[in-house]
Amino acid sequence: MFLYLESADTKMHVAGLKYFTLPDGAGPEFVRELHREMQESPVEAPWNRKLATPRLLLNPLHYWVTDDKFDIDYHVRRSALATPGDERELGVLVSRLHSNPIDFSRPPWELHIIEGLSGGRFAVYIKIHHSLVDGYTGVKLLQRALATTPDDRTHPMFFSLKPRSRGRTSDDRSSLVGGLVSTAWDATALAGGTVRSTAAVTKAVLRLQLSRRAEHSALVPGLRAPKSMFNGRTGRNRRFATAQFELDRLKAVASASGGSLNDVAMAVFGGGLRTYLEEMGELPKRSLVGFLPVNIRPKGDEGGGVRVGATLAPMGTHIADPGERLKAIIASTTQAKAQMNDMTQAAMLAYSGYLLAPSALQTAGAMVGASGITPATFNLCVSNVPGPKQTLYLRGARLENYFPVSIPAHGMALNITCLSYDGAMNVGFVGCRDAVPHLQRLAVHTSKALEDLEDAVAKLTV
């Protein structure tokens, strides 16, 4: 799917931006030596694998092969910021790097070590195509490559870690037949799981159909989103901005309101979006609808490949009062969770497909410039990826912040992704450069929206 969606204007890669503080006593050659060590490190699967048919992205028989001419110098690069090396300069560079397409004639990933940050810091930007791993898997893999103590200076780089066994790994052409047989068997098992969960899926679909007729239903069916400035055709260039919140602040609001951490985050983003769109003169009368990817792996799964379902939820942008906005979001997400409670993994995938099927009209309309005519299923993507809870280190350098950088697309020009790390929620805002101007303002408004929500919840609990 992610290969089929790849185009010059819609690039299906995700990334992570990590800030590191140099260890005590580090000399001026620390980053150069780190770069040299990476260039000399071994490369294990899947990081040494490329597509067998890189020039034919619509090939239905894709499979991975080992790159016998793997060039580490291409994949691991070193950059420096222009003076003064502040957050703005880094944001400009990351926006540019994220706008560049992946080279499919090579393994689809890049790592950029970025020096020149003020305060004795450097950054690492890692870009991976979504067809190789999903966000959950990527975070798990990168977490395994970092040490839990500053004294551990020999921990393998993420691309040097031996892969955990996931069955067949042969990549020669003769394995294609075996792969097709395996895929057919998996599809049969998937169909069986879906059949066994037919009742749960049917009930969920019926609830959605009824919600279309109910004027004040909390559930969000397809084709219910308003037209917005985020639903047009996107260009190839990106904007990137960040925000950071203490998890304790979000948890306190969640505890006081009876909602979840995700509910609070949605309400905060809804408040920031309301102010941002009002400034732009683009605020719709109805609430924006968020597309929420859902990790459907069983608890304890370490990841691998792509396992993602989806649901829809309102952002509450039509509600001025922060407390009432949160109540509306909690009501909707509670019903959305109930929809999937009795479903197997196969059923969740089937239900997600049903829920998002109408978005094909949205994407097609945006591509041909008819976004004002075709109905919208959602307006933006909001994702939350759980990250490491403890402080991590790279060759003694402390990982200070870890921001996700995700995917905007035709009909969905804004993506907001959260990643928790070491007591904080790090938020990456990624938008089409043409369709979403002044993106940093949205980050600022979002921070103010959390303050407003805290005040509103405090008044309710007095």
N, C-alpha and C positions, 0 to 999 in steps of 0.2 A: 504493500500500500504506500509506504513512504517513498519508495523508488518511483512509483507511478505518479505521485504528486509533485515530484521534483521538477522545477522549471527555472528559467533564468530569474523570474520574479518571485517565486515561492521556493525557497531553499529549505530542505527538510533536515537541517542539522541543529543539534542542541549543543550548549556549551556551559562551562563553569568558569567563573572568575574567582581566583583565590588570592587573598592578600597575605603575605608573610612578613614577619619582622625578623631581621637578621639576628642570629644568636650572639650572645655576649662574646666579645673578643674576635668576631668575624673580621677578616681582613678585606681589603678592596677587591680581592680576586674571588670572593666567595661565589658570586653568581656565575662568573666565568668557569670556575671549577665545577659547579653544579651542572652547567650546560655541557661541559666536556664529559662528565661522568654519565649523563644521560645518553650522549652520543656513543659511548662505549659499552652501554648496557645491552644485554641480550633482549630480543623481542619474541614474545610468545603469542600463540593464538589467543584471541581472535585478532590481535593488533597487527599481525603480519599477513592478514588475509584480504583479498580484493575480490571484486565481482568477476566471474568467468566471462561475462559479456558486458563490459562497462559502457560500450557505445550503444547498447540496446536496453534502455532503462525500462521499456514496456515489455520485456521478455517475461512470459509467465513461468519460465523454468529456471529462474535465478538460482545460483548456488555459489558458494565461496571457494576460492582456490588460494593456495599459498603463493605469495609474491616472491618469486625466486630472485628478483632484483631489488629487494627492499632497500630503500635509501633513507637511512635514519636522519641524514642532514636535511632532507625535505620535510620530514615529519616533526622534528624537534628544532625549533628556531629561537633566536635571541633578538630582542628588540629593546629600544630605549626611548623614553619619553622626552619630548622637547621640554626645556626649562619653562616653568618651575616644577614640573612633575607633580601636579596636583590631581584631584579627583576628576576635574573637568578634562584635563589632557588624557587621562586614562580612559574616560568614557568615550572620547572622540576616537581613540585608537581601537577600542573594543567594538564600537559601532562599525568602524571600517573593516575590521577583521571578520566580524559576523556577517557583513554584507557580501564577502567573497564566497564563491561556490566551492564545494568539495571537488577534488580531482578524483573521478571514479576509476581512472586507470591505475590508481594506487589504493592501498588500504585507506578507508574513508575517515581519517582523523588527523588532527594537527595539535601540536603543543607549542605555545609561545611563552618563553620566559621574558618578562618585561621588567627592566630595571629603570632607575631614575626617579622612583617615587620618593617623595619627601619623607622625613622621619625615619630613615634607615630601613626602608621597606622595599620589597619587590613584589611583583604579581606574576601569576601563572594563569594563562587563558588556555583551556583545553576544549577543542571543538570535535564533536563526534557525530557522524550521520545517524539519524534515528533508525535506519534500517539495521544497524549493527547492534545497538542496545537502546533500551528506553531509559527514561530519567532515573527510575528506581534502581535499575541495574548499574547505570553509570556511577551513581553516588556510592553504591556498595563497593564497586571495584576500586574507585578512587580512595575510598576510606581504608580499604585493605592495604593500600600502598603507602599510607602515612603511619608514622610511629606514635605511640601513646606517651613516650617520654623523650625529652630533649637529648638524652644520652645515647639513644639508638640511632647510630649514624650509618648502618649497613642495611636498613630495610630496603627490599627491592622496589624499583620504580613500578608504577601500575602496569606498564606494558611488558614488564619482566616477570610478573607473577605467573606461576604455572596455573593453567585453567583447571577449575574443578570439573570433574567428569560429568558430562551431560549426554553420554551415549555416543553414537556414531560420529567420528571426526574425520573420516577419510574425505579427501577433496579432489580425487582424480575424476576424469570424465566417466569412468565405468561406474562410479558411485551414484550417478544421476538416476539410473533405473532403480537402484535400492532406495534412493531418497524419495522417488515418486511412489514406490510401494509403501514406504514408511508414512509418507504424507497421506496417502489414501487410507491407510489403517487408522492414523490419527483422526482423519476427517470422519471416519465411521464411528470412532469412539465419541467424537465431539457431537455427532448427530444423535447418538444414543443418549448422551447426557442431556441434550436439548429435549429429546422426546420425553425423557423421564421428568423433566421440569416444565412440560407443556402447560400444566395447570397454573403454575406460578407466573409464567410469562403471559398467559392469556389473561389472568386476573389483572396483572400490571397494565396491559394494553387497554383493557376495559376501563380501568380507573382513569387512564389518560384520556380516553374518548369522552368519558363523563365530565372530566375537568374542562374540556373544550366548551361545553355547554354551560358550565357553572361560572358565572361572572366573577365570583370572588374565590375561586379555587386556589389553594396554595400550590398545587402541582403545576409544573410548567410543561405543557405539551409542545410538540414541534410547531413551527410557523406562528409562534405567539410573540416573538421579539419585535420591538419597534424598529423602524428605519433609523440608522444612526450614521455618524461620520466614520465609524469603524467598519462599515459593511461594503465599502467600495473596492475597486481594483487596487492592488498594492504594486509598488515599484520594487526595484531590486535592492535599494539601499535602506539601512536600518538606523534607528535611534535607540540608545540604551541609557537607562537611568536606574538608580538604586535607592532603597530605603531600608532601614533596620529598626526592629522593635524588640524590646526585651520580652521574652516569653512570659515572664511573671506578670507583666502588665496585661497581656492578652488573656492569660489564664484567670486573673482576678476578675476581669469583665465576664468571662465565660462562666465562672463559678457564681457570680452574683446574678446573672441573667438566666441561668439554666440552659445555656447553649453550649455548643462545642467550640473548640479553638478555631475550627474552620468557619463556623458561623460568625464568630467575631471578626475574623480576617475579611470575610465577604462584606460585612457591614462597614468595616473601615475602608475597604476599596470602593464600596458603593458611595460612601460619603466623599471620598477624594474625587471620584469620577463626577459626582453631581456638581461640585464646585468648579472642576476643570471644564466641564461641558457648558455650564452657565457662563463662564468667562468667554468661551468661544461662541456663545449664542447658538449652541447645538444640543441643548438638553431636551430629549424627547419627553412627551407627557406620560408615557408608560415606562415602566422599569426596564432598564437594560437587562438582558438575560446572559448569564455566564455559562459557558461550556466547561464542565469540570471533569477532567480525566480521573479515572478511579483505578488504583492498583488492585487487581483481582487475584493476586497470588495468595496462597494460604499463609498463615502466620508462620514465621521462621524461614520462609523461602529466601535464599540468598540472591535470587535474581538470575538473569540470563535471558537473552533474546528480548522479545517485546510482549508484554501481557497487560493490556490496558483496556478497561471498559470506559463508560462515560455516563454522565447524567447532566441535567440542566437545572439551574437555580436562578432566581431573581437577584439582582444586585441592590434593589431598593432605592434606586436613584430618583424615583418619583416622590419619595418621602423625605420631607425636610427635617423632621425630628429624628435624631440619631437613635434614641431608644425605640421608637416605633419601627424604624428601619430594621433594627436587629430582631424585633419580635416577628416581623413579616418573613425575614430570612429563616429564622428558626422554624417557623411553621412549615415553610416549603421544604427545607432540607430534611425535616423529620419525616414527612410523607415520602420524600424521594428515597430515603434510607429504607423505609418500610417496604417500598416497592421491590427491593433487591434482597430482603432478609431471607426468603425461602428459596433463593435461586442458587443453582450450581454455577461453577465457573462458565460452563458452556451456555447456560441460560442467560447469565449476565452479558455475555458477548452478543447473543441473539437479541436481547432486549436493547442493548446499546446500539446495535445496528438499526433496529426499528426506530429508536428515538432520534437518531442522527440522519436517517435516510433522507428526510426533506432538505437537509443542508446542501445536497447536491444542486438544488435549484439556486440556493444562495451563492455558491461558489461559481456556478455557470453564469449567473446574472452579473456578478462582479467582474468576471473575466471579459465579458463583452460590453461592459459599461452600462448594464441595465439593473444596477443594484436598487434603484428607486422603484422598479417595477416588480421584480421578483420578491416573494415573501422571505423573511429572515427567520431562521431557527434560533440563532444566538447572535450576540454582538461581539463577544471577546472570549478569550480562554483564560481561566483562572485555575492554576494548578498548585498543589502543595506536596512537596516531596520530603519525607522524613530524613534528616541527616544525622551525623554523629553527635552524641550528647557530650562527649568528653573533648578536652583540648588535644589537638593533634600537631605533629611536628614533621618537618621535612629537613633532614640533615641538621637538626637542632634549631632550625628556623620555625618559629611559632606560627601556626595558621590562625590569623586574626579574624578574617571574614571570608565567607564563601557564598558568592552570589550566582544564581542560575541565570542563564541567557537562553531563551527559548525561541519559538517559531511564530511569527505572524504569517498570514496567508491571505489570498484573495477572499474577500467577504469577512475577514477577521483580522483587521490591521493592527490589533493590540493584543499582546499576550502578557499576563502577569503571573509569574511563577515564584513560589515561596520555597525556601529551603532552611530548615532549622539546623542550628549548629551552636553548641556550647552555650546554651542559655539565651540564644537570640533567634529571631525569625528574620532571615535575610531575604529581601524582595528584589527581584529583577524585573524591570519594566522594559519590554522590547516592542517597538512599533515601527511601522513603515515610515520612512523619513518624510515622504510626501503627504501621507494621509493623517499622521499624528504629530503635529508641530508642538514645540515647547514641552517635550515629554518630561523634563525635569520638574516642571510646574506640577504635574500630576503626582510625582513623588512627594513634593512639599505639601500639597493639599492632603495627601493620604496621611502624613504624619499629624497634621492638624485635625483630621477626622478622628484619629484615635483619641486625642485629647478631648474632643467634643463628646465622643461616645463614653469615655470614662466619667465625665461630668454628668451626663444624662443617666447613666446607670447608678451613680452615687446618689442622685436625687431620688431615684425610685426605691432605693434600699434604706433611706433615712427613716 
